[in-house]
Amino acid sequence: MELVNDNMIGRTFRTMIVLLLLFLGIGTSVSAQEASSGHGQSVTVNVMSYNIHHAEGVDGVLNLERIAKIIEQEKADIIGLQEVDNHWSERSEFQDQAKLLAERLGMFYTYAPNLDRDPLKEGQERRQYGTAILSKYPILHSENYSLTKIGNTEQRGVLEATINVKGTHLHFYNTHLALTSAEREIQIKEMIELASTSKGPKIFAGDLNATPESKEMIPMYENYRDVFASNPDAFTYPAKNPSKRIDYLFTSGDIEITNSHVIRSLSSDHLPIVAEIVLERESPFLNGHK
């Protein structure tokens, strides 16, 4: 019979540690070697914000495939979409647009209706209009928060998704803000307060309906980094002859921004924007298990 020695005990102990780390990292792609060292390699992620105008282009043609091809060509990993229809009306052929895009691109997704109407006929799907997040990486949790509105204006919201990017839990916020400055001022403060309750890296995407110099934008610049800070003329609207910037990507200070650009396309009345960011991978003990 083989006697138990120190080497065998050591191997057994290391195996137990690896199994424990793997258990704590369920749903992640952190390897045992990375977890045992405390940190893994950084991850480069392409993030996008795109107001798709229910997939109707400047030419007046409904074409969801054009939207999918832009996302595909830009190799976007996480996308915040605004003005997304879900069985809304004939204008988008009653499509479930978030689901169709996710299936076409092979991505996870979450949808948030800010307008929710009864169907035109009994037994049909509810008619919804809102925002969506598509992700190459698993979406662990998502929730839509209604934002304050003044009077009889359109209901707005911010969709938060916690995304597992190879072991790092990224908080991604997607929104489409109001048309009035007074409402936007309240809504931006509400979003910042909401995000303050979450720990870890954060990204805001959306059509904020405000230009960078607007007074309501001051809190965003005080708390987060504009990926186009070095290029204030990165205009996004209107798509054909863009003259102002109202579409944004903001990041928390713990995210490195390596590249950003505006995409020229007439597939919507807005131009999509993309940024390449770098996330530092953390061990399960340091992320999500506090």
Secondary structure, 3 states (H helix, E strand, C coil): CCCCCHHHHHHHHHHHHHHHHHHHCCCCCCCHHHHHHCECCCEEEEEEEEECHHHECCCCCECHHHHHHHHHHCCCCEEEEEEEEECCCHHHCCCEHHHHHHHHHCCEEEEEEEEEECCCCCCCCCEEEEEEEEECCCEEEEEEEEECCCCCCCCEEEEEEEEEECCEEEEEEEEECCCCHHHHHHHHHHHHHHHCCCCCCEEEEEECCCCCCCHHHHHHHHHCEECCCCCCCCCCECCCCCCECCEEEEECCCCEEEEEEECCCCCCCCCCEEEEEEECCECCCCCCCC
